């Protein structure tokens, strides 16, 4: 039987050290392109395959990180995940992505897999902070955890976005234009972004002396059809909103479908602000005013916090990083149309 090639065989064929070969194969830093090419040519020539099981037993690490997110179809997640994966890959980790589809059983199953497969850590963007069984499972997994825009009873490192400040900026702008009835479409207040946006919305109205109408705060599912039906119902009511703030995902697509179906014009008939900047907001006609933040920095910051834990950095208390939002005015907002005014 032909002897299976070893990492020493690769080092000899590449004319370098075993440590250099290991650094290249594990995606570590300080590997030049010349070294990388020499090692990979030797790997291909010899047909070398690392013994992952032996490596994990020796290093007491599987070099794998799990990422739990609620909805992979959310375009705002893509840049976060890409940036986190790139940062972790440079440290030699494999990034395992799992979408939970807002399902508690899927979240529990994924956390169980992390424990059974002895993964090294987790980045979590779960769907509901109030699920006690999920929070207990996270603690029992006994691996480093970093939360992205989530708050749970257990104390973990986390990266947050100033969603409250972003909502205040958006509302102050609309109020300044004369809007008093603004609909806020948001995910459940059982997750931090929804809770913080609702708080900022209420704060801005209270500051302006405008009564908060609970009917205008509309928790949404991640469905075009749900958002469409909800806004259609609001617009048919006796006191319809003159402006809408909506998450720039499928919720925004649902709102825009409603606008098109009802032959409304933006911003003449209805002002619109998106929470989050996507291709849809940038290339809409007119382009949509947005509250945005640095998605890539969010992913990198989460990965850096996790890497520090994996490298044994000890702190007296969990570290929390807060990223600011930015308000970008485009062409989708205008003063509200006066009652009874007709289209020109």
C-alpha positions as CSV (number, residue, x, y, z in Angstrom):
1,X,0.0,0.0,0.0
2,X,1.3,3.5,-0.9
3,X,2.3,5.5,2.1
4,X,0.1,8.5,2.8
5,X,2.2,11.7,2.3
6,X,2.9,13.7,5.5
7,X,3.3,17.4,6.1
8,X,7.1,16.7,6.3
9,X,7.0,15.4,2.8
10,X,5.2,18.6,1.7
11,X,7.9,20.7,3.4
12,X,10.7,18.8,1.8
13,X,9.1,19.0,-1.7
14,X,8.4,22.8,-1.2
15,X,11.9,23.4,0.1
16,X,10.6,25.0,3.3
17,X,9.9,24.2,7.0
18,X,7.0,22.2,8.4
19,X,6.0,25.4,10.3
20,X,5.7,27.4,7.1
21,X,3.6,24.6,5.4
22,X,1.3,24.6,8.5
23,X,1.0,28.4,8.3
24,X,0.0,28.3,4.6
25,X,-2.5,25.4,5.0
26,X,-4.1,27.0,8.1
27,X,-4.5,30.4,6.4
28,X,-2.2,32.0,9.0
29,X,-0.6,35.4,8.5
30,X,2.9,36.2,7.2
31,X,2.7,33.7,4.3
32,X,3.9,35.4,1.1
33,X,2.3,34.6,-2.2
34,X,5.6,32.9,-3.3
35,X,5.6,30.6,-0.3
36,X,1.9,29.9,-0.7
37,X,2.4,28.9,-4.3
38,X,5.4,26.7,-3.5
39,X,3.5,24.9,-0.8
40,X,0.3,24.4,-2.8
41,X,2.2,23.0,-5.8
42,X,3.8,20.5,-3.5
43,X,0.4,19.6,-1.9
44,X,-1.0,19.0,-5.4
45,X,1.9,17.0,-6.6
46,X,1.9,14.7,-3.6
47,X,-1.9,14.6,-3.1
48,X,-1.5,15.6,0.5
49,X,-4.6,15.9,2.7
50,X,-4.3,17.1,6.3
51,X,-5.6,14.8,9.0
52,X,-8.2,17.1,10.5
53,X,-9.1,14.8,13.4
54,X,-5.4,14.4,14.4
55,X,-4.9,18.2,14.2
56,X,-7.9,18.9,16.4
57,X,-6.8,16.4,19.0
58,X,-3.3,17.7,19.1
59,X,-4.2,21.4,19.1
60,X,-7.5,20.9,21.2
61,X,-9.1,23.0,18.5
62,X,-11.2,22.2,15.4
63,X,-10.5,25.6,13.9
64,X,-14.2,26.1,13.2
65,X,-16.5,28.9,14.1
66,X,-20.3,28.8,13.9
67,X,-22.4,31.8,12.8
68,X,-26.1,31.7,13.7
69,X,-28.3,34.2,11.9
70,X,-32.0,34.4,11.5
71,X,-32.5,34.9,7.8
72,X,-29.9,34.4,5.1
73,X,-32.1,36.2,2.6
74,X,-31.6,39.5,4.6
75,X,-29.3,41.5,2.3
76,X,-27.9,43.4,5.3
77,X,-26.4,40.2,6.6
78,X,-24.2,39.5,3.6
79,X,-21.6,42.2,4.1
80,X,-21.4,41.4,7.9
81,X,-20.8,37.7,7.3
82,X,-18.3,38.3,4.5
83,X,-16.2,40.6,6.7
84,X,-16.3,38.3,9.7
85,X,-15.4,35.3,7.6
86,X,-12.5,37.1,5.9
87,X,-11.1,38.2,9.3
88,X,-11.4,34.7,10.8
89,X,-10.0,33.0,7.8
90,X,-6.8,35.0,8.2
91,X,-6.4,33.4,11.6
92,X,-6.9,29.9,10.1
93,X,-10.6,29.3,11.1
94,X,-13.3,27.9,9.0
95,X,-16.6,29.8,9.2
96,X,-19.8,27.6,9.3
97,X,-22.9,29.5,8.6
98,X,-26.4,28.4,9.8
99,X,-29.6,30.2,9.1
100,X,-32.2,29.5,11.8
101,X,-35.2,30.8,9.9
102,X,-36.5,32.3,13.1
103,X,-37.1,28.8,14.4
104,X,-36.3,28.0,18.0
105,X,-35.7,24.3,17.3
106,X,-33.2,25.1,14.5
107,X,-31.3,27.4,16.9
108,X,-31.2,24.7,19.6
109,X,-30.0,22.1,17.1
110,X,-27.2,24.4,15.8
111,X,-26.0,25.2,19.3
112,X,-26.0,21.4,20.1
113,X,-23.9,20.8,17.0
114,X,-21.4,23.4,18.1
115,X,-21.0,21.5,21.4
116,X,-20.9,18.0,19.8
117,X,-18.5,18.9,17.1
118,X,-16.3,20.8,19.5
119,X,-16.4,24.0,17.5
120,X,-14.2,26.8,18.9
121,X,-16.7,29.6,19.1
122,X,-19.9,31.3,17.9
123,X,-21.0,34.6,16.4
124,X,-24.7,34.9,17.1
125,X,-27.4,37.0,15.4
126,X,-30.4,34.9,16.6
127,X,-34.0,35.7,16.0
128,X,-35.5,36.2,19.5
129,X,-33.7,37.3,22.6
130,X,-36.5,36.0,25.0
131,X,-36.1,32.3,24.2
132,X,-35.0,30.9,27.5
133,X,-34.0,27.5,26.2
134,X,-31.8,29.1,23.5
135,X,-30.1,31.3,26.1
136,X,-29.5,28.4,28.4
137,X,-28.1,26.3,25.5
138,X,-25.7,29.1,24.6
139,X,-24.4,29.2,28.1
140,X,-24.1,25.4,28.3
141,X,-22.1,25.2,25.0
142,X,-19.2,26.5,27.0
143,X,-17.4,28.2,24.0
144,X,-16.6,31.8,23.4
145,X,-19.6,33.7,22.1
146,X,-19.9,37.2,20.5
147,X,-23.3,38.7,19.9
148,X,-24.1,41.0,17.0
149,X,-26.9,43.5,17.8
150,X,-28.4,41.1,20.4
151,X,-28.9,41.4,24.2
152,X,-29.5,38.3,26.3
153,X,-29.4,37.8,30.1
154,X,-26.0,36.1,30.0
155,X,-23.0,38.4,29.6
156,X,-21.2,38.1,26.3
157,X,-19.0,40.3,24.2
158,X,-21.1,42.1,21.7
159,X,-21.1,44.6,18.9
160,X,-24.1,47.0,18.7
161,X,-25.4,49.6,16.3
162,X,-26.9,52.8,17.5
163,X,-30.4,52.1,16.1
164,X,-32.0,54.4,18.6
165,X,-30.0,57.4,17.3
166,X,-30.7,56.4,13.7
167,X,-34.4,56.3,14.3
168,X,-34.3,59.7,16.1
169,X,-32.4,61.2,13.1
170,X,-35.0,59.9,10.7
171,X,-38.0,61.0,12.7
172,X,-36.6,64.5,13.4
173,X,-36.1,64.9,9.6
174,X,-39.6,63.8,8.8
175,X,-41.1,65.9,11.6
176,X,-39.1,68.9,10.3
177,X,-40.8,68.4,6.9
178,X,-44.2,68.5,8.6
179,X,-45.0,64.8,9.0
180,X,-47.0,63.8,12.1
181,X,-48.2,60.4,11.1
182,X,-45.2,58.2,10.4
183,X,-45.5,54.4,10.2
184,X,-42.6,52.4,11.6
185,X,-42.2,48.9,10.2
186,X,-39.7,47.0,12.3
187,X,-38.8,43.4,13.3
188,X,-40.1,42.2,16.6
189,X,-39.2,44.2,19.7
190,X,-37.9,40.9,21.1
191,X,-34.6,41.7,19.4
192,X,-32.5,44.7,20.1
193,X,-32.7,46.5,16.7
194,X,-36.5,46.6,16.7
195,X,-36.6,47.6,20.4
196,X,-34.1,50.4,20.0
197,X,-35.7,51.8,16.8
198,X,-39.1,51.9,18.5
199,X,-37.6,53.7,21.4
200,X,-36.0,56.3,19.2
201,X,-39.2,56.7,17.2
202,X,-41.2,57.4,20.4
203,X,-38.5,59.7,21.8
204,X,-38.5,61.9,18.7
205,X,-42.3,62.2,18.7
206,X,-42.4,63.0,22.4
207,X,-39.8,65.7,22.0
208,X,-41.9,67.3,19.2
209,X,-45.1,67.2,21.3
210,X,-46.8,64.7,19.0
211,X,-48.8,61.9,20.5
212,X,-47.5,58.4,19.8
213,X,-50.1,56.3,17.9
214,X,-49.4,52.6,18.7
215,X,-51.2,51.6,15.5
216,X,-48.4,53.1,13.5
217,X,-45.7,50.9,15.1
218,X,-46.0,47.7,13.0
219,X,-43.9,44.6,13.9
220,X,-43.3,42.6,10.7
221,X,-42.4,39.1,9.6
222,X,-39.6,38.9,7.0
223,X,-42.1,38.7,4.2
224,X,-42.9,40.9,1.2
225,X,-46.5,39.8,1.3
226,X,-46.9,40.5,5.0
227,X,-45.5,44.1,4.7
228,X,-47.7,44.7,1.6
229,X,-50.9,43.6,3.4
230,X,-50.0,45.6,6.5
231,X,-49.3,48.9,4.7
232,X,-52.3,48.4,2.4
233,X,-54.4,48.2,5.5
234,X,-52.9,51.3,7.0
235,X,-53.3,53.3,3.8
236,X,-56.9,52.4,3.5
237,X,-57.7,53.6,7.1
238,X,-59.3,57.0,8.0
239,X,-55.9,58.5,9.0
240,X,-53.2,57.0,6.8
241,X,-49.5,57.7,7.4
242,X,-47.9,60.3,5.3
243,X,-44.4,58.7,5.7
244,X,-43.0,55.2,6.3
245,X,-39.8,54.1,7.9
246,X,-39.0,50.5,7.0
247,X,-36.1,48.0,7.2
248,X,-34.4,47.8,3.9
249,X,-35.0,44.1,3.3
250,X,-38.1,42.3,1.9
251,X,-40.1,44.6,4.1
252,X,-39.1,47.5,1.9
253,X,-40.0,45.5,-1.2
254,X,-43.4,44.9,0.3
255,X,-43.9,48.7,0.8
256,X,-42.7,49.5,-2.7
257,X,-45.1,46.9,-4.1
258,X,-48.0,48.7,-2.2
259,X,-46.9,52.0,-3.6
260,X,-46.9,50.7,-7.1
261,X,-50.2,48.9,-6.8
262,X,-51.9,52.0,-5.4
263,X,-50.3,54.2,-8.1
264,X,-48.8,56.4,-5.4
265,X,-45.8,58.6,-6.0
266,X,-42.7,58.9,-3.9
267,X,-42.2,61.5,-2.4
268,X,-45.3,63.5,-3.6
269,X,-47.9,61.1,-2.1
270,X,-45.8,59.2,0.5
271,X,-42.3,59.8,2.0
272,X,-40.1,56.8,2.5
273,X,-37.0,56.1,4.6
274,X,-35.1,52.8,4.7
275,X,-33.2,51.4,7.7
276,X,-30.2,50.0,6.0
277,X,-28.6,50.7,2.6
278,X,-28.9,48.1,-0.2
279,X,-29.0,48.0,-4.0
280,X,-32.8,48.5,-3.8
281,X,-32.4,51.8,-1.9
282,X,-29.6,53.1,-4.1
283,X,-31.1,52.3,-7.5
284,X,-34.8,52.9,-6.8
285,X,-36.5,55.8,-8.5
286,X,-36.1,58.1,-6.7
287,X,-33.2,56.8,-4.6
288,X,-34.4,56.2,-1.1
289,X,-33.2,58.2,2.0
290,X,-31.5,55.8,4.4
291,X,-30.2,55.3,7.9
292,X,-27.1,53.2,7.4
293,X,-24.1,51.9,9.3
294,X,-20.8,50.2,8.4
295,X,-21.8,46.6,7.9
296,X,-18.3,45.3,7.2
297,X,-17.0,47.0,10.4
298,X,-19.7,45.3,12.3
299,X,-18.5,41.9,11.1
300,X,-14.8,42.7,11.6
301,X,-15.4,44.0,15.1
302,X,-17.3,40.8,16.1
303,X,-14.6,38.6,14.6
304,X,-11.9,40.6,16.5
305,X,-13.7,40.2,19.8
306,X,-14.0,36.4,19.2
307,X,-10.3,36.1,18.2
308,X,-9.3,37.8,21.4
309,X,-11.2,35.3,23.4
310,X,-9.8,32.4,21.4
311,X,-6.3,33.7,22.0
312,X,-6.9,33.6,25.8
313,X,-7.5,37.3,26.5
314,X,-9.1,37.7,29.9
315,X,-11.3,40.6,31.0
316,X,-13.1,41.5,34.2
317,X,-16.3,42.2,32.2
318,X,-17.6,41.5,28.7
319,X,-16.6,44.1,26.1
320,X,-19.3,46.0,24.2
321,X,-18.6,48.0,21.0
322,X,-21.1,50.5,19.6
323,X,-21.1,51.6,16.0
324,X,-22.8,54.9,14.9
325,X,-25.4,55.3,12.2
326,X,-25.3,57.8,9.3
327,X,-28.4,59.6,7.9
328,X,-28.2,60.0,4.1
329,X,-30.8,62.2,2.4
330,X,-31.8,61.2,-1.1
331,X,-34.9,61.9,-3.0
332,X,-37.7,59.9,-1.3
333,X,-38.9,62.5,1.3
334,X,-40.9,65.7,0.9
335,X,-43.5,67.7,3.0
336,X,-46.8,65.8,3.4
337,X,-49.4,66.5,0.8
338,X,-52.1,68.8,2.1
339,X,-55.5,67.1,2.7
340,X,-57.7,67.3,-0.4
341,X,-54.8,68.4,-2.6
342,X,-54.9,66.8,-6.1
343,X,-52.0,65.6,-8.2
344,X,-50.7,68.2,-10.6
